[in-house]
Amino acid sequence: MLLRFFANGVDTQTTGLDIVLSYKTTLGANGNLNINLIGNLNDLKIDSINTPEFEGSSMTDEEAQLRFFSPFSQAYLEAAAPKYKFGLNLGYSINKFNINATLTQFSEVILQDFQWVDSPPTTFAEADALKLVATDTYEARLVADISLGYKFTEQLNLTIGANNLFNTYPSSQFDGWSDQGGLADSVQMGSDGRYIFSRLGFSF
């Protein structure tokens, strides 16, 4: 039988800064330029882990702490608030044409892989040893997107573009212990590589 319950198990403290800057101007008689910079800085700290009393259990205190909220879970909690993320968007339009380019900078992310699930440690010494081989580091990455648009009429427009233009992938993890079983975990930047698209828009 599997039981699920909520617990006030972790005390955390998060500080950060959100940045939004925008600039618009005209270029020539019909050109318009938009520049937008957005970003955030985060610092999440785990202050304490409040392991409950498991009455009637044969687990040691160390095993109880590791089972309740292990370094595996701690790493995923911290990765949910990456150290930083910045995006720069440049948009230019003239007459019926427009172009948009976006650069997104993702911070480094450190996770613990699924060896913690397959062979959970029962002592702090085992946990320290597992950390040496189960740490997955995803290096900071810069991803570029671009799109080109043409407005046929007030109601009809066409857009073609590419997300992740330069086919950038997360750092590869070759041990097969990621959450997807492949070369990367589900990190914020994604792991699908370049995506080319076309879109026909119609309004009425």
Secondary structure, DSSP 8 states (H G I E B T S, - for coil): ---------EEEEEEEEEEEEEEEEEETTTEEEEEEEEEEEEEEEEEEE-----TT----HHHHHHHHS-HHHHHHHHHTS-SEEEEEEEEEEETTEEEEEEEEEE--EEEE-THHHHS--SSHHHHHHHHHHHEEEE--EEEEEEEEEEESSSSEEEEEEEESTT-------TTS-STTSSS----TT-SS--EEEEEEEE--
